Amino acid sequence: MANDFTGRIWKITTGGTATLGANTKIKGGQWSGFTASGQTFIITDAAGRSYTFVSTGADGYMPIYELGWLDAPIIFSGTFTGEIDLFLAGGK
């Protein structure tokens, strides 16, 4: 499945870049379905902020804490399997 950056929940299954015209507020998320401990999921924004998450087991689940505002474009990388769902802030 390809990455999906539409809607208020981004679904990420491979490394890539969200090339948006605006900054984005990440309220949190979840990483599910990873297949081994020690896998990494890395988020890096245009301002150089980087967040690294490391899996702790097989077929597990990991919550992703609120990251706040990230500057576009946002790059996703690492050695991850499974799916990462990122929840975007809604509202005005």
N, C-alpha and C positions, 0 to 999 in steps of 0.2 A: 504494500500500500504506500502511495506517495504521501509526502507531507501535505497537510491541509491547513492553510493559514487564513481560512475564511471563518466568519462567525466569531463568537466570543470564547470558543474553546479551540485552541490550536492543537492539532494532532501531529506529533512528530515521530517518525519511524526510521528516518535516516538523517545523516548530516546534511546541512544546507543553510540557506540564508533566507530570512524573511525581509524582503526589500520593500518596506513600506515608506510612504511619504511622510509619516509622522512618528513621533515617539509613542511608545506603548507601555501601559501600566500592567504588570503581571501581578495578579492577586494571589497566586499560588498554583498548585497543580498536583499531579501524581505521575509516578513512573511505575508501570506494571508490566509483568511478563518478562522481566530480564531473566537470563538463563544461567548466570554464574555470578559469584561474588567478585568484586574487583573491577567490574565494568564501570566506565565513566560516561557521564553526560555533562557537556560543558556548554554554557551560554556565555557569549561575549558580545557586548554592544559596541557601537561606534565610538563611544567615549572611553573604551578600553576596560570597562568593568567586566570582570569574569567571575562566573559562579560555576563550581565543580561539584557534582553529585557522584558518589561512589556506591555501587550496589553492594549489599551485605549478604546476599544468599542467592539461591536459584529459585526461579518461579516466584519471586517476591513482589513486594509492593513497597514503595517509598513515597511519602508525601514530599512535596516541594513547597517550601515556605514562600511567603510574599517577597517578591524581589523589588517592587516599586517600579518607578519609571525607568525604562531602558531607551537609549537613543538608537534610532534606526540607521542603517540596517543592523539586524540582529543575526549572529552566526551561531549555529548549532553544530557541535562536533563531539567527538569522543569515540569510545569503543562499545557503544550500547546496543542492546537488543530490546525487544518489546516495544511498548508505546509510551510516549510521554504526552500527557495532556496538560496544557498550560491554560489557566483561566484568566481571561482578560477582564479588566475593570470595565464596568458598563456605566451608563449614565451620561450626564451632560458635561 
